[in-house]
Amino acid sequence: MRLSALLELLEMIAPTALAEPWDNVGLLAGDPAQVVRKVMLTIDYTREVAEEAAAGGSDVVISYHPPIFDALKRITAGSLIYDAIRRGVAIYSPHTALDIAEGGTNDMLADAIGLAERRPLRMMAATASQCKLVVFVPPDAADKLATALFAAGAGRIGNYSCCSFRSPGTGTFFGQTRSNPAVGRAGQLERVDELRLETVVSKDRIEAVVRALRSVHPYEEPAFDLVELAAPPAGRGQGRIGVLPAPIERAEVFARIKRELGVRHLLISGPATGPIARAAACAGSCGDLINDALGGGAELYLTGEVRHHDALRAAQCGMTVVCTLHSNSERAVLGRVRRRIREAIPEIEAVQSERDRDPFEMV
């Protein structure tokens, strides 16, 4: 089986477009054309995990946290990345894309609490992917220009192509001494009938569309505008907040979290007794979302770790903060990803690392 088939599945599970802008997700090392037979899943690609992968014959390591995060200036012998490349081991990271994705890390935490109704704790910022192109053209040249723009990739909205709008108006210009106007004469103010032609252009097609516009437009200096369009809300975001089917005692919630995440200990700040009906969760280090949880009326907030003063503030507001340690809030999602790989591509053996663990241990 080619790595490319696994990459397609991973993109379906956790679309890389969902990742936070600061993150580094996707294929970090490897060749999509390489043949793979075994994949190992881990939270961190440590030396112990690398040795385990080598001993077990894994061709691919899915490392939740990206082992390549900041820019690398050199890759030399002895480093984990050098060793992986030398042995032909591909490395893939889903990180925040998996957190945000439906059924991903944060939904796993919401399930651990038992939330029946949920929504993102903080919505993703809308990212514009399209621009509106507005160009002014003589009426008799509009069809030829529009055809060229559409051929270059403009005018596509969903399942429709060649989308545009035209409105008539009057254009004015004064050609300077060295100008060579297509209509009228230089050295005098001209008024001409024009059409305002509007269409949409995806950002990856802007260069080609503008090139087509300049090559076909009859004017020496065509006037046009490119206006970035705001993206509609995606309905996706970090964390989860929701309600329980019925109020439940905190002690019972604590027990459920430990059972579902496979941990023996929890760090608790704030009220430790009494029932809750509304809760929130966010995987990893999510102290910066405490205000979102408080603003959403959460009585309990489950995460990996928070800062001391964030925990104090939440407790003073009457909200229980439950910390598992950072990677313990994420590790259980690996089993979900492994099952989806096994179901979709049974030819690839998928295993979870036995040597991957949080760097901190309760003693």
C-alpha positions in Angstrom: 0.0 0.0 0.0 1.3 3.5 -0.9 1.7 6.1 1.7 -0.5 8.4 -0.4 -3.5 6.2 0.4 -2.9 6.6 4.1 -2.4 10.4 3.7 -5.8 10.6 2.0 -7.5 8.8 4.9 -5.7 11.0 7.5 -6.8 14.1 5.6 -10.4 12.9 5.9 -10.0 12.2 9.6 -8.4 15.5 10.4 -8.4 18.0 7.5 -5.1 19.9 7.7 -6.9 23.1 6.8 -8.5 23.1 10.3 -5.2 23.4 12.1 -4.2 26.5 14.0 -2.1 29.0 11.9 0.9 28.5 14.1 0.9 24.7 13.9 2.9 22.4 11.7 0.7 19.5 10.6 0.6 16.9 7.8 3.4 14.9 6.3 6.6 16.2 7.9 9.0 13.6 6.4 8.6 10.9 3.8 7.6 10.1 0.2 3.9 9.7 -0.7 4.9 7.1 -3.2 6.7 4.9 -0.7 5.2 1.5 0.1 4.1 1.2 3.8 2.9 -1.8 5.7 2.9 -0.8 9.4 2.0 2.5 11.2 2.7 3.4 14.8 0.7 6.1 16.6 2.2 8.1 19.4 1.7 11.5 21.1 5.4 12.4 21.1 8.2 11.1 18.8 10.8 10.5 21.4 14.0 8.4 21.1 12.3 5.6 23.0 9.4 5.6 20.5 11.8 5.8 17.6 13.6 2.7 18.9 10.2 0.9 19.4 9.2 1.8 15.8 12.4 0.5 14.4 12.3 -2.7 16.3 8.7 -3.3 15.3 9.3 -2.5 11.6 7.0 0.5 11.4 7.2 2.4 8.1 5.1 5.4 9.3 4.9 7.2 12.6 1.8 9.3 13.3 3.1 11.7 16.0 0.3 13.8 17.4 2.7 16.5 18.4 4.9 17.6 15.4 8.5 16.6 16.0 9.4 19.3 13.5 7.9 22.5 14.7 10.3 25.4 14.3 12.4 25.9 11.2 15.3 23.4 11.0 18.7 24.8 9.9 20.5 21.4 9.7 19.6 17.7 10.0 22.6 15.8 11.1 23.4 12.2 12.2 22.2 11.4 15.6 19.0 13.4 15.4 15.6 11.7 15.4 14.6 13.2 12.1 17.9 12.3 10.4 17.5 8.7 11.6 13.8 8.5 10.4 14.7 9.8 6.9 17.7 7.5 6.7 15.6 4.5 7.5 12.8 5.6 5.2 10.3 6.1 8.0 7.5 8.7 7.2 6.4 11.0 10.0 2.9 12.6 10.0 1.4 15.0 12.6 -2.3 15.8 12.9 -2.1 17.9 16.1 -4.6 20.8 16.2 -6.3 19.6 13.1 -7.3 16.5 15.0 -8.4 18.6 18.0 -10.8 20.6 15.9 -12.1 17.8 13.6 -15.4 16.2 14.3 -14.8 13.0 16.4 -11.3 14.2 17.2 -9.4 14.9 20.4 -11.8 17.4 21.9 -14.9 15.3 21.1 -13.1 12.4 22.8 -12.8 14.6 26.0 -16.5 15.6 25.7 -17.3 11.9 25.5 -15.2 11.2 28.5 -17.3 13.7 30.5 -20.5 12.4 29.0 -21.7 15.6 27.2 -24.8 14.9 25.2 -25.0 18.3 23.5 -21.9 20.2 22.5 -20.5 22.9 20.4 -17.0 24.4 20.0 -15.8 26.3 23.0 -14.1 28.9 20.8 -15.0 29.2 17.1 -12.2 29.3 14.5 -11.4 32.7 13.0 -12.9 32.9 9.5 -10.2 32.7 6.8 -11.0 34.3 3.5 -10.3 32.0 0.6 -11.9 34.1 -2.2 -11.7 37.6 -3.6 -14.2 39.5 -5.7 -12.8 40.8 -9.0 -14.4 44.0 -10.3 -13.3 45.2 -13.7 -14.6 47.9 -16.0 -14.8 47.1 -19.7 -16.5 48.4 -22.9 -19.8 46.5 -23.5 -18.7 45.0 -26.8 -15.6 43.5 -25.1 -17.3 42.1 -22.0 -18.1 38.6 -23.4 -14.6 38.0 -24.6 -13.1 39.2 -21.3 -15.5 37.2 -19.2 -14.8 34.0 -21.2 -11.0 34.5 -20.6 -11.6 35.1 -16.9 -13.7 32.0 -16.5 -11.2 29.9 -18.4 -8.5 31.0 -16.0 -10.5 29.9 -13.0 -12.8 32.8 -12.0 -16.5 32.6 -11.5 -16.8 29.3 -9.6 -19.3 29.1 -6.7 -20.0 25.7 -5.4 -21.4 23.5 -8.2 -21.7 26.5 -10.6 -19.2 28.1 -13.0 -19.1 31.2 -15.2 -20.8 33.2 -12.4 -20.7 37.0 -12.8 -22.8 40.2 -12.5 -22.8 43.1 -15.0 -24.1 46.6 -14.5 -23.8 49.6 -17.0 -22.2 52.9 -16.2 -20.0 55.7 -17.4 -16.3 55.7 -17.1 -14.0 58.8 -17.3 -10.3 59.2 -18.0 -7.8 61.8 -19.1 -5.0 60.4 -21.2 -1.6 61.9 -20.5 0.9 62.8 -23.2 2.4 59.3 -23.6 -0.9 57.4 -23.3 -2.4 55.5 -26.2 -6.1 55.1 -25.3 -8.2 52.4 -27.0 -11.1 54.8 -27.2 -11.1 58.6 -27.4 -7.9 60.7 -27.6 -5.1 61.6 -25.3 -5.0 65.1 -23.9 -8.8 65.4 -23.2 -11.3 64.2 -20.7 -13.3 61.3 -22.1 -16.6 59.8 -21.0 -17.3 56.3 -22.2 -20.0 53.7 -21.8 -18.7 50.7 -19.8 -19.9 47.6 -18.0 -18.9 46.9 -14.4 -18.1 43.1 -14.5 -18.0 41.4 -11.2 -16.9 37.8 -10.5 -15.3 35.7 -7.7 -11.7 34.3 -7.7 -10.2 31.8 -5.3 -6.9 33.0 -4.0 -4.9 30.3 -5.6 -6.2 31.5 -9.1 -5.7 35.2 -8.7 -2.4 35.4 -10.6 -3.7 33.4 -13.5 -6.9 35.4 -13.7 -5.2 38.8 -13.6 -2.8 37.6 -16.3 -5.8 36.6 -18.5 -7.5 40.0 -17.7 -4.5 41.9 -18.9 -4.0 39.9 -22.0 -7.6 40.2 -23.3 -8.8 43.6 -22.0 -8.8 46.2 -24.8 -7.6 49.1 -22.6 -3.9 50.0 -22.3 -4.4 50.3 -18.5 -7.4 48.2 -17.5 -9.0 49.4 -14.2 -9.9 46.6 -11.8 -10.3 45.9 -8.1 -9.6 42.8 -6.0 -11.5 42.7 -2.8 -10.9 40.0 -0.1 -14.2 38.3 0.9 -14.9 37.4 4.5 -15.5 33.7 4.9 -18.8 32.5 6.3 -18.6 30.9 9.8 -17.3 27.3 9.6 -19.0 26.0 12.7 -15.7 24.5 13.8 -13.4 25.5 16.6 -11.2 24.6 19.6 -12.6 22.8 22.7 -16.1 21.7 23.4 -18.8 22.9 25.7 -22.2 21.4 26.4 -24.7 19.9 28.8 -25.0 16.5 30.5 -28.2 14.5 29.9 -28.9 14.9 33.6 -27.0 16.6 36.5 -24.3 14.3 37.8 -22.1 14.4 40.9 -18.6 15.6 40.4 -17.1 12.5 42.0 -18.8 10.4 39.4 -17.5 12.7 36.6 -14.0 12.3 38.0 -14.3 8.5 38.0 -15.6 8.5 34.5 -12.8 10.7 33.2 -10.1 8.5 34.8 -11.8 5.4 33.3 -12.2 6.8 29.8 -8.7 8.4 29.6 -7.0 5.5 31.3 -5.4 7.6 34.0 -5.1 6.9 37.8 -4.8 10.4 39.1 -6.4 13.8 38.3 -5.4 17.3 39.5 -8.5 19.1 40.8 -9.0 22.8 41.5 -12.2 24.4 42.8 -15.3 22.6 44.1 -14.8 18.8 44.4 -18.3 17.9 45.4 -21.8 18.6 44.2 -23.6 18.0 40.9 -22.9 19.6 37.5 -25.1 20.0 34.5 -22.8 21.9 32.1 -19.1 21.3 31.3 -16.3 22.2 28.9 -13.1 20.5 27.7 -10.0 21.3 25.6 -7.1 19.0 25.0 -3.5 20.0 25.9 -2.6 23.3 27.5 -5.8 25.4 27.4 -5.7 27.8 30.2 -6.4 30.6 27.7 -9.8 29.2 27.1 -10.9 29.4 30.7 -12.7 32.7 30.1 -14.6 31.0 27.3 -15.6 28.2 29.6 -16.7 30.6 32.4 -18.6 32.8 29.9 -20.4 29.7 28.6 -21.6 28.8 32.1 -19.4 25.6 32.5 -19.3 24.3 36.0 -16.4 21.9 35.2 -13.5 22.3 32.8 -11.4 19.4 31.7 -8.0 20.0 30.1 -4.4 18.8 30.3 -2.7 21.6 32.2 -3.3 25.2 33.2 -1.3 27.9 34.8 -1.4 28.4 38.6 -3.3 31.7 38.5 -5.7 30.5 35.9 -6.7 27.7 38.2 -7.1 30.1 41.1 -9.3 32.4 39.1 -11.5 29.6 37.9 -11.9 28.2 41.4 -12.8 31.6 42.8 -15.5 31.8 40.1 -16.9 28.4 41.4 -15.7 26.3 38.4 -14.0 23.0 38.9 -10.8 22.6 36.8 -9.7 19.0 36.1 -6.2 18.5 34.8 -4.9 15.2 33.6 -1.3 16.3 32.7 -0.8 17.5 29.1 -0.5 14.4 27.0 -2.8 12.4 29.1 -5.7 14.6 27.8 -4.7 13.6 24.3 -3.5 10.0 24.3 -6.9 8.3 24.2 -7.7 9.7 20.8 -4.9 7.6 19.3 -7.1 4.5 19.7 -9.8 6.2 17.7 -7.5 7.0 14.8 -6.0 3.5 14.9 -9.4 1.9 14.6 -10.3 4.1 11.7 -7.1 3.2 9.9 -7.7 -0.5 10.5 -11.3 -0.3 9.2 -10.5 1.7 6.1 -7.1 0.2 5.1 -6.9 -3.3 6.6 -3.7 -4.0 4.6 -1.8 -1.6 6.9 -1.1 -2.8 10.4 -1.8 0.0 12.9 -0.4 -0.2 16.4 -0.1 2.3 19.3 3.2 2.9 21.0 3.8 1.2 24.3 6.7 3.5 25.2 4.9 6.8 24.7 4.1 8.4 28.0 3.7 11.8 29.6 7.0 13.2 30.8 5.5 13.7 34.3 4.5 10.9 36.6 2.5 10.9 39.9 4.5 9.3 42.7 
